[in-house]
Amino acid sequence: MKIIFSEYAKLELEDATYFYELEFEGLGQRFKEEVEKALKRISEYPKAWSMERSNVRKCLLHKFPYKLLYSIEEDHIFIIAVSHQHRKPDYWIDRGI
């Protein structure tokens, strides 16, 4: 299934990648690879992850403290947020989803 990122989610992915790359060279790339693996799992099994709120599901990354928040639409999966698991847990709710 096709995956579409919100503009906010794109920025969050870029920011987290940049942060990890500053922490340790190559870590940002490993973070992006982990996100790509999660996206592949989501596209293959979109209903496999638990509900975060209403019709929004969460997929936890395995090696980083982040989760992908997404909704299943008729013809695509919409990534709402690339969210740190321990910071401001509900910040994304008022994004008009």
C-alpha positions as CSV (number, residue, x, y, z in Angstrom):
1,M,0.0,0.0,0.0
2,K,1.2,3.5,-0.8
3,I,2.6,5.6,2.1
4,I,2.2,9.4,2.3
5,F,3.9,11.5,5.0
6,S,2.3,14.7,6.4
7,E,4.5,17.7,6.1
8,Y,5.0,17.7,9.9
9,A,6.0,14.0,9.8
10,K,8.6,14.7,7.1
11,L,10.1,17.5,9.2
12,E,10.2,15.3,12.3
13,L,12.0,12.5,10.4
14,E,14.5,15.0,9.0
15,D,15.1,16.6,12.5
16,A,15.5,13.2,14.2
17,T,17.9,12.0,11.5
18,Y,20.0,15.2,11.8
19,F,20.1,14.9,15.6
20,Y,21.3,11.3,15.5
21,E,23.9,12.1,12.8
22,L,25.2,14.9,15.1
23,E,25.4,12.5,18.0
24,F,27.4,9.8,16.1
25,E,28.4,9.6,12.4
26,G,26.2,7.1,10.6
27,L,23.6,6.9,13.4
28,G,21.3,9.2,11.4
29,Q,21.4,6.8,8.5
30,R,20.7,3.8,10.8
31,F,17.7,5.7,12.1
32,K,16.4,6.3,8.6
33,E,16.9,2.6,7.8
34,E,14.9,1.6,10.9
35,V,12.1,3.9,9.8
36,E,12.1,2.4,6.3
37,K,11.9,-1.1,7.8
38,A,8.9,0.0,9.9
39,L,7.3,1.5,6.9
40,K,7.7,-1.7,5.0
41,R,6.0,-3.7,7.9
42,I,3.2,-1.1,8.0
43,S,2.6,-1.3,4.3
44,E,2.5,-5.1,4.4
45,Y,0.4,-5.4,7.5
46,P,-1.3,-2.1,8.2
47,K,-3.7,-3.4,10.8
48,A,-1.1,-5.2,12.9
49,W,-0.3,-2.4,15.3
50,S,-2.4,-1.2,18.2
51,M,-4.5,1.9,18.2
52,E,-3.0,5.0,19.8
53,R,-6.2,7.1,19.6
54,S,-9.4,6.9,17.5
55,N,-8.3,5.7,14.1
56,V,-4.6,6.4,14.6
57,R,-2.3,3.4,15.0
58,K,1.3,3.3,16.3
59,C,4.3,1.3,15.1
60,L,7.2,1.3,17.5
61,L,10.7,1.4,16.1
62,H,12.9,-1.5,17.4
63,K,16.2,0.3,18.0
64,F,15.2,3.9,18.6
65,P,12.7,5.5,21.1
66,Y,10.4,6.6,18.3
67,K,7.0,5.6,16.9
68,L,5.3,6.1,13.6
69,L,1.7,7.3,14.1
70,Y,-0.5,6.6,11.1
71,S,-4.0,6.2,9.7
72,I,-5.2,3.7,7.2
73,E,-7.0,5.5,4.4
74,E,-8.9,4.0,1.5
75,D,-6.0,3.9,-0.9
76,H,-2.9,4.8,1.2
77,I,-1.4,4.9,4.6
78,F,-1.0,8.4,6.0
79,I,2.0,9.0,8.4
80,I,0.8,11.6,10.8
81,A,3.9,11.9,13.0
82,V,7.4,10.5,13.7
83,S,7.1,10.9,17.4
84,H,9.6,10.4,20.3
85,Q,8.0,7.9,22.7
86,H,8.9,9.9,25.8
87,R,8.4,13.5,24.9
88,K,5.1,15.4,24.7
89,P,3.0,12.3,24.0
90,D,-0.1,13.9,22.6
91,Y,1.4,16.9,20.7
92,W,0.3,15.7,17.3
93,I,-3.5,15.4,18.1
94,D,-4.4,18.9,17.0
95,R,-3.0,18.5,13.5
96,G,-6.4,18.3,12.0
97,I,-6.5,14.6,11.3
